[in-house]
Amino acid sequence: MHYKATLLLICLGWCSLSSALPSDRQQPIKIESDRAIQDDKKGTTIYEGSVVIKQGTIKINADKVTVFSNSDKVDKIVCVGKPAHYQQRPNLENGMVFASGNTIEYYLASDKIALLKNASLEQNGTTITGDKINYDLKAEVVKATAGSNKRERIQMVIPPSKQRDDSSSTQKDDN
């Protein structure tokens, strides 16, 4: 029971990730790559070669990115790399969010991100890793799962509190 309560508190700590800067959604999506193939019938554009995507504070780096569009609106972005990287400043109060995975699926319409294989999510020194991390921005929920191998487990690292760090640095040496 104590484990579940601790996990709940940890997940609540991630809630601050949920509210992205309002200006991010109002910014254009800018994509740079070595090559691109656009297929209007399928509604896809594939970018390859050191792909960089920027939208406001959002930045994604990957080897290959597929953008899925419907009626001139981007629905989903799938990023593949070894690993692919995602970063965003969710709000003015907290630091940057850094995420990575061999595949990053970004669902713009539902504000969800799936980090797959070698997944990692970090903010303000707290890091969670696992085989898969689902990050639901609207529901303010982060869910991590281990791989199918029983030896694989999720890991979370929570840094010591700032208050504790500050008090230890103000102690005087009486020697």
Secondary structure, 3 states (H helix, E strand, C coil): CHHHHHHHHHHHHHHHHHCCCHHHHHCCCEEECCEEEEECCCCEEEEEEEEEEEECCEEEEEEEEEEEEECCEEEEEEEEEEEEEEEECCCCCCCCEEEEEEEEEEECCCCEEEEEEEEEEEECCEEEEEEEEEEECCCCEEEEECCCCCCCCCEEECCCCHHHHHHHHCCCCCC
